[in-house]
Amino acid sequence: MIVVLDTTFFVLHYFSRDKRILDRTREVLKDSRKLGNRGIVPTIVLAEFYALTHKRAGREVAEIYFTEMVRSGLTMAPLSTEISRQAAILRAKYQERIPWGDCIIAATAIVNGSQMLVTEDPHFDRLTEVTPRRTINIHS
């Protein structure tokens, strides 16, 4: 199984104090590294998460988390020409209602043949091209 991980997943993983949430995020990370599976982190997610962490916890923490993510064993997916094209197609199709970052993340899932996009972001619910999965339901 190919899984794309969104910025909101890492926000929960690194900043939640809820044991139930942390157990579930750890499970997703473990499953995405199993033989035959692949967890993908779009590089735009690295940028978004670094900026958010820097704002919330400072530069040193942002550097630590960034390094952990890069060395995690997950696949880092840089912005390619094909991902760029697919992101632009999504942005146009949804009449610019989906932010560019989310278009790039969704395009990364599409280009890599991902069966699942792990996110808490409601923007992805509008897209018919990807299957968002709420691994963490914080309202239950």
C-alpha positions in Angstrom: 0.0 0.0 0.0 1.2 3.5 -0.9 0.3 6.2 1.7 0.8 9.9 1.3 1.1 11.8 4.6 -0.2 15.4 4.9 1.1 18.2 7.1 -1.9 17.8 9.5 -0.8 14.2 10.2 2.7 15.4 11.4 1.1 18.2 13.5 -0.8 15.6 15.4 2.2 13.2 15.6 4.6 15.8 17.0 2.3 18.1 19.0 -0.5 16.0 20.4 -0.4 15.1 24.1 -3.2 12.6 23.7 -1.9 9.0 24.0 -4.6 7.6 21.8 -3.7 10.0 19.0 0.0 9.3 19.4 -0.6 5.5 19.3 -2.5 5.9 16.1 0.1 8.1 14.4 2.8 5.7 15.4 0.8 2.9 14.0 0.4 4.7 10.6 4.2 5.4 10.5 5.0 1.7 11.3 2.6 0.4 8.7 3.9 2.8 6.1 7.4 1.3 6.5 6.4 -2.3 6.4 7.7 -4.4 3.5 5.6 -3.9 0.4 4.2 -0.6 1.7 5.5 2.9 1.1 4.9 6.1 3.1 5.4 9.3 1.0 6.0 12.8 2.3 5.7 15.5 -0.3 8.4 18.0 0.1 5.8 20.8 0.4 4.7 19.0 3.6 8.3 19.4 4.9 8.2 23.1 4.2 4.7 23.6 5.7 5.5 21.6 8.8 8.9 23.3 9.3 7.3 26.8 9.1 4.5 25.8 11.5 6.9 24.2 14.0 9.2 27.2 13.8 6.3 29.5 14.7 5.0 27.2 17.5 8.2 25.9 19.0 11.1 27.8 17.6 13.9 27.2 15.1 15.8 24.5 17.1 12.7 22.3 17.4 11.8 22.9 13.8 15.3 21.7 12.8 15.1 18.6 15.0 11.7 17.6 13.7 12.7 18.3 10.1 15.8 16.1 10.4 13.7 13.3 12.0 11.2 13.4 9.1 13.9 13.3 6.5 15.7 10.4 8.2 12.5 8.5 9.0 12.7 5.9 6.3 9.7 7.5 4.5 10.0 8.5 0.9 10.5 12.2 0.3 8.7 13.2 -2.9 10.1 16.3 -4.5 8.1 18.6 -6.7 8.5 17.2 -10.2 7.2 18.4 -13.6 4.5 15.7 -13.6 3.4 16.6 -10.1 3.4 20.3 -11.0 1.2 19.6 -14.1 -1.2 17.5 -12.0 -1.4 20.1 -9.3 -2.3 22.8 -11.9 -5.0 20.6 -13.4 -6.5 20.1 -9.9 -6.2 23.8 -9.1 -8.0 24.7 -12.3 -10.6 22.0 -12.1 -11.7 23.1 -8.6 -11.7 26.8 -9.6 -8.8 27.8 -7.3 -10.8 26.8 -4.2 -8.1 24.3 -3.1 -4.9 25.9 -1.8 -1.7 25.3 -3.9 -0.1 23.2 -1.2 -3.0 20.9 -1.0 -3.1 20.6 -4.8 0.6 19.6 -4.8 0.0 17.1 -2.0 -3.0 15.5 -3.8 -1.0 15.5 -7.1 1.8 13.7 -5.3 -0.7 11.0 -4.3 -2.1 10.7 -7.8 1.3 10.6 -9.6 2.6 8.0 -7.1 -0.5 5.8 -7.4 -1.3 6.2 -3.7 -4.4 4.4 -2.3 -4.6 6.7 0.6 -3.9 10.3 1.7 -3.7 10.6 5.5 -5.0 14.0 6.5 -7.3 15.9 8.8 -7.6 18.8 6.3 -11.2 19.2 5.0 -10.0 20.6 1.6 -9.2 17.1 0.5 -12.8 16.0 0.9 -13.7 18.1 -2.2 -11.3 16.2 -4.4 -12.6 13.1 -6.2 -9.1 12.1 -7.4 -7.8 11.1 -4.0 -9.1 9.2 -1.0 -8.5 11.1 2.2 -8.4 9.0 5.4 -9.0 10.5 8.8 -6.7 8.2 10.9 -7.3 10.4 13.9 -10.8 11.3 14.7 -10.3 13.9 17.4 -14.1 14.5 17.8 -15.0 11.0 19.1 
